[in-house]
């Protein structure tokens, strides 16, 4: 797993003090109860000595004494619960209340990440992916192939593409998963399936970053011209090169010039050299793509990416007619 580094650092720091805060909160509640109900303070002093009594009895081999001590402990706890209830408090009021009982808010069980920490990292990964809203709304499960039934050929092609992307997401592994280029007109499901892939890959514990072509080049321009926000821009730009999976949506909608083309080449070439997977989607045809971008870009994308030709009729327009 390679969760986003910033998310991992932040959440790990939260867990580093989390269990101590739970214990401190319990200590404060216990001190409050001792001040309000002195008899409970007395009972707690007796209860604190029970463990030592049991140990001494066990060393001496006095089984009957151990049973007597256990019965005494049960009686003390019962009395304590009655006093708390009489004062309007739940029986466990002074107990330590961890958010996760499995790991006691440490984030780990037997040196392995607890499911609670993994869940927080996944949630943070979705939030920082750049497509959190899309991931929540668009998945493989709610992607319908019914919209491609206008012809047997279209349905066959899109069914195959759907299966390819499902397998890509299921088997995703940095360094080995390769790159994908989605070609096809607007409203054919490219963004939906990109979101579905991103959601599955993040769930597997990998860092995904999504950007439309317009926002991508805006980040590079922000750094190029430099201003008070340039530090933020640097952070975004690093993610284009460092994330496990980069998704660039709507390539071709930007104003193409020497600067944007150079930035695009830098990203594509750097990620290929580092064996970091990238998914590109564009409304351009392959011929239009060749005409718009440098040969050095088109040769890499069309030669080293798996090309998926989306086809069919604009799903949005189909929905409007229904």
C-alpha positions as MATLAB code, in Angstrom:
seq = 'XXXXXXXXXXXXXXXXXXXXXXXXXXXXXXXXXXXXXXXXXXXXXXXXXXXXXXXXXXXXXXXXXXXXXXXXXXXXXXXXXXXXXXXXXXXXXXXXXXXXXXXXXXXXXXXXXXXXXXXXXXXXXXXXXXXXXXXXXXXXXXXXXXXXXXXXXXXXXXXXXXXXXXXXXXXXXXXXXXXXXXXXXXXXXXXXXXXXXXXXXXXXXXXXXXXXXXXXXXXXXXXXXXXXXXXXXXXXXXXXXXXXXXXXXXXXXXXXXXXXXXXXXXXXXXXXXXXXXXXXXXXXXXXXXXXXXXXXXXXXXXXXXXXXXXXXXXXXXXXXXX';
ca = [
       0.000    0.000    0.000;
       1.155    3.543   -0.662;
      -1.409    5.959    0.697;
      -0.897    9.638   -0.008;
       2.087   10.690    2.098;
       0.570   13.899    3.443;
      -2.639   12.115    4.434;
      -0.688    9.318    6.121;
       1.496   11.752    8.056;
      -1.495   13.769    9.264;
      -3.591   10.773   10.291;
      -0.632    9.006   11.916;
      -0.028   12.116   14.030;
      -3.695   12.052   15.062;
      -3.364    8.446   16.201;
      -0.085    9.090   18.012;
      -1.946   11.032   20.719;
      -5.446    9.685   20.274;
      -5.355    6.860   22.814;
      -3.726    9.143   25.388;
      -6.542   11.671   24.978;
      -9.085    8.901   25.593;
      -7.267    7.926   28.790;
      -6.923   11.515   29.944;
     -10.649   12.095   29.376;
     -11.441    9.001   31.474;
      -9.129   10.239   34.252;
     -10.955   13.589   34.297;
     -14.340   11.872   34.546;
     -13.054    9.653   37.351;
     -11.693   12.666   39.261;
     -15.051   14.397   38.836;
     -16.928   11.381   40.205;
     -14.523   11.008   43.130;
     -15.166   14.633   44.049;
     -18.960   14.255   43.734;
     -19.264   10.784   45.312;
     -16.485   10.128   47.873;
     -17.769    6.593   48.459;
     -16.827    5.685   44.874;
     -13.317    6.994   45.497;
     -13.119    4.618   48.468;
     -14.419    1.708   46.379;
     -11.876    2.431   43.645;
      -9.048    2.276   46.173;
     -10.276   -1.141   47.262;
     -10.687   -2.314   43.684;
      -7.149   -1.227   42.810;
      -5.797   -3.693   45.381;
      -7.803   -6.667   44.158;
      -5.319   -7.632   41.472;
      -2.479   -7.845   43.963;
      -4.642   -9.954   46.300;
      -5.401  -12.404   43.501;
      -1.717  -12.641   42.591;
      -0.692  -13.342   46.190;
      -3.406  -15.982   46.548;
      -2.337  -17.645   43.288;
       1.314  -17.763   44.397;
       0.214  -19.331   47.683;
      -1.951  -21.857   45.848;
      -5.118  -20.848   47.743;
      -7.834  -21.466   45.156;
     -10.634  -20.872   47.648;
      -9.154  -17.471   48.491;
      -9.054  -16.548   44.821;
     -12.774  -17.275   44.500;
     -13.480  -15.196   47.599;
     -11.522  -12.265   46.173;
     -13.345  -12.522   42.839;
     -16.696  -12.496   44.628;
     -15.558   -9.448   46.578;
     -14.531   -7.710   43.348;
     -17.950   -8.409   41.799;
     -19.668   -7.000   44.866;
     -17.553   -3.824   44.812;
     -18.248   -3.265   41.122;
     -21.951   -3.813   41.658;
     -22.025   -1.298   44.492;
     -20.051    1.171   42.376;
     -22.537    0.824   39.508;
     -25.452    1.404   41.872;
     -23.887    4.616   43.197;
     -23.276    5.910   39.660;
     -26.834    5.075   38.609;
     -28.257    6.779   41.680;
     -26.335    9.924   40.754;
     -27.630    9.750   37.147;
     -24.491    8.402   35.455;
     -24.124    5.274   33.269;
     -22.218    2.364   34.787;
     -19.296    2.835   32.369;
     -19.047    6.612   32.852;
     -15.477    6.523   34.145;
     -14.253    3.835   31.744;
     -11.873    4.679   28.898;
     -13.946    5.232   25.758;
     -11.936    4.490   22.646;
     -13.342    5.247   19.213;
     -12.014    1.857   18.135;
     -12.086   -0.933   20.695;
     -10.056   -3.191   18.385;
      -6.843   -1.153   18.547;
      -7.615    1.103   21.537;
      -7.133    4.109   19.219;
      -3.497    3.266   18.482;
      -4.181    2.570   14.799;
      -2.433   -0.800   14.901;
      -3.010   -4.383   16.034;
       0.058   -6.625   16.372;
       2.108   -4.147   14.319;
      -0.471   -4.211   11.501;
      -2.647   -1.261   10.500;
      -6.070   -1.403   12.110;
      -9.138   -1.256    9.887;
     -10.162    2.043   11.534;
      -6.960    3.788   10.446;
      -7.160    2.260    6.992;
     -10.738    3.527    6.676;
      -9.652    7.051    7.603;
      -6.825    6.904    5.062;
      -9.210    5.747    2.341;
     -11.645    8.555    3.200;
      -8.779   11.062    3.135;
      -7.562    9.593   -0.160;
     -10.967   10.090   -1.733;
     -11.130   13.660   -0.392;
      -7.681   14.558   -1.730;
      -8.050   12.718   -5.055;
      -9.623   15.722   -6.753;
     -12.740   13.732   -7.610;
     -14.399   12.929   -4.283;
     -17.894   13.906   -5.459;
     -17.514   11.889   -8.644;
     -16.291    8.802   -6.781;
     -19.293    8.942   -4.460;
     -21.714    9.125   -7.398;
     -20.034    7.060  -10.094;
     -18.979    3.447   -9.692;
     -18.784    0.217  -11.673;
     -21.951   -0.912   -9.920;
     -24.105    1.955  -11.233;
     -22.581    2.072  -14.714;
     -25.241    0.826  -17.137;
     -24.404   -0.818  -20.451;
     -28.053   -0.414  -21.487;
     -27.156    2.949  -23.033;
     -24.989    1.188  -25.630;
     -27.599   -1.171  -27.022;
     -28.269    0.926  -30.147;
     -26.160   -1.575  -32.068;
     -24.609   -4.960  -31.415;
     -21.147   -3.680  -32.332;
     -21.319   -0.681  -29.948;
     -22.573   -2.896  -27.138;
     -19.810   -5.425  -27.755;
     -17.069   -2.766  -27.759;
     -18.332   -1.022  -24.621;
     -18.886   -4.311  -22.773;
     -15.275   -5.213  -23.496;
     -14.043   -1.797  -22.334;
     -16.077   -2.109  -19.131;
     -14.493   -5.510  -18.387;
     -10.991   -4.206  -19.140;
     -11.384   -1.319  -16.704;
     -12.951   -3.509  -13.995;
      -9.965   -5.844  -14.194;
      -7.527   -2.935  -14.305;
      -8.976   -1.549  -11.061;
      -9.180   -4.961   -9.389;
      -5.584   -5.923  -10.253;
      -4.066   -2.446   -9.921;
      -0.477   -2.348   -8.746;
       1.978    0.541   -9.148;
       4.871   -0.232  -11.485;
       2.972   -2.992  -13.330;
      -0.535   -1.831  -14.242;
       0.369    0.214  -17.288;
      -1.414    3.187  -18.849;
      -4.782    3.744  -20.497;
      -5.939    6.279  -23.091;
      -9.700    6.687  -23.522;
     -10.787    8.189  -26.838;
     -14.363    9.090  -27.824;
     -16.966   11.841  -27.997;
     -18.661   13.562  -25.079;
     -21.119   11.726  -22.860;
     -19.893    8.200  -23.555;
     -18.928    7.296  -19.982;
     -15.211    8.067  -19.890;
     -15.389   10.180  -16.727;
     -17.788    7.752  -15.038;
     -15.479    4.798  -15.579;
     -12.420    6.872  -14.593;
     -14.190    7.628  -11.300;
     -15.019    3.952  -10.841;
     -11.384    2.970  -11.358;
     -10.213    5.692   -8.950;
     -12.607    4.568   -6.224;
     -11.476    0.940   -6.411;
      -7.785    1.845   -6.551;
      -8.070    4.153   -3.523;
      -9.902    1.401   -1.626;
      -6.886   -0.829   -2.284;
      -4.713    1.725   -0.502;
      -3.106    3.628   -3.371;
      -2.691    7.348   -3.992;
      -4.845    8.583   -6.884;
      -4.911   12.106   -8.256;
      -7.442   13.367  -10.776;
      -7.381   16.616  -12.729;
      -9.135   18.014  -15.736;
      -6.759   19.231  -18.426;
      -7.782   22.821  -17.655;
      -6.960   22.566  -13.934;
      -3.725   20.704  -14.633;
      -2.324   23.413  -16.877;
      -3.652   26.109  -14.535;
      -1.476   24.617  -11.769;
       1.597   24.731  -13.985;
       0.859   28.303  -15.038;
       0.438   29.296  -11.399;
       3.909   28.006  -10.616;
       5.368   29.514  -13.777;
       4.225   33.050  -13.054;
       4.776   32.759   -9.301;
       2.657   34.512   -6.690;
       1.543   34.078   -3.101;
      -0.175   30.811   -4.016;
       2.835   29.293   -5.786;
       3.701   27.064   -2.818;
       0.282   25.449   -3.119;
       0.807   25.057   -6.837;
       4.130   23.300   -6.253;
       2.336   20.803   -4.009;
      -0.220   20.053   -6.697;
       2.426   19.735   -9.379;
       4.416   17.246   -7.322;
       1.350   15.022   -7.141;
       1.174   14.831  -10.933;
       4.550   13.098  -10.855;
       4.414   11.259   -7.523;
       0.912    9.742   -7.206;
       0.412    6.028   -7.873;
      -2.288    6.685  -10.466;
      -2.803    9.964  -12.324;
      -6.081   10.560  -14.157;
      -6.157   13.413  -16.691;
      -9.683   14.135  -17.903;
     -10.867   16.086  -20.942;
      -7.458   16.418  -22.553;
      -7.846   18.617  -25.613;
     -10.163   21.164  -24.014;
      -7.190   23.361  -23.103;
      -5.665   26.038  -25.325;
      -2.772   24.170  -26.893;
       0.515   26.062  -27.109;
       4.221   25.522  -26.593;
       3.885   25.829  -22.823;
       0.961   23.428  -22.301;
       2.383   20.878  -24.723;
       5.735   20.985  -22.952;
       4.040   20.437  -19.574;
       2.034   17.506  -20.923;
       5.126   15.889  -22.399;
       6.974   16.307  -19.106;
       4.202   14.545  -17.180;
       3.705   11.710  -19.668;
       7.402   11.063  -20.211;
       8.358   11.309  -16.527;
       5.616    8.911  -15.457;
       6.478    6.430  -18.194;
      10.128    6.475  -17.139;
       9.124    5.981  -13.505;
       6.644    3.234  -14.469;
       3.808    5.134  -12.791;
       0.364    4.418  -14.346;
      -1.644    7.183  -15.995;
      -5.162    7.291  -17.410;
      -5.940    9.927  -20.033;
      -9.392   10.652  -21.436;
     -10.084   12.901  -24.393;
     -12.996   13.805  -26.646;
     -10.573   13.956  -29.566;
     -10.305   11.203  -32.134;
      -6.915    9.573  -32.567;
      -6.353   11.538  -35.775;
      -7.236   14.813  -34.040;
      -4.926   13.855  -31.180;
      -2.017   13.326  -33.592;
      -2.607   16.693  -35.234;
      -2.831   18.625  -31.965;
       0.179   17.310  -30.029;
       3.869   16.760  -30.645;
       4.959   13.470  -32.180;
       6.894   12.787  -28.988;
       3.577   12.855  -27.091;
       1.412   10.981  -29.574;
       3.998    8.240  -30.085;
       4.179    7.626  -26.347;
       0.429    7.675  -25.776;
      -0.619    5.690  -28.848;
       2.390    3.389  -28.602;
       2.711    2.739  -24.879;
      -0.854    3.187  -23.571;
      -3.723    0.723  -23.924;
      -6.085    2.619  -26.247;
      -9.804    2.250  -25.471;
     -12.096    3.628  -28.235;
     -15.383    4.623  -26.565;
     -18.370    4.643  -28.901;
     -22.141    5.028  -28.874;
     -24.573    7.904  -28.412;
     -24.251   10.699  -25.820;
     -25.742    9.244  -22.628;
     -26.834   12.676  -21.389;
     -28.941   13.238  -24.482;
     -30.413    9.752  -24.118;
     -31.446   10.526  -20.545;
     -33.142   13.752  -21.651;
     -35.240   11.848  -24.162;
     -36.447    9.342  -21.577;
];
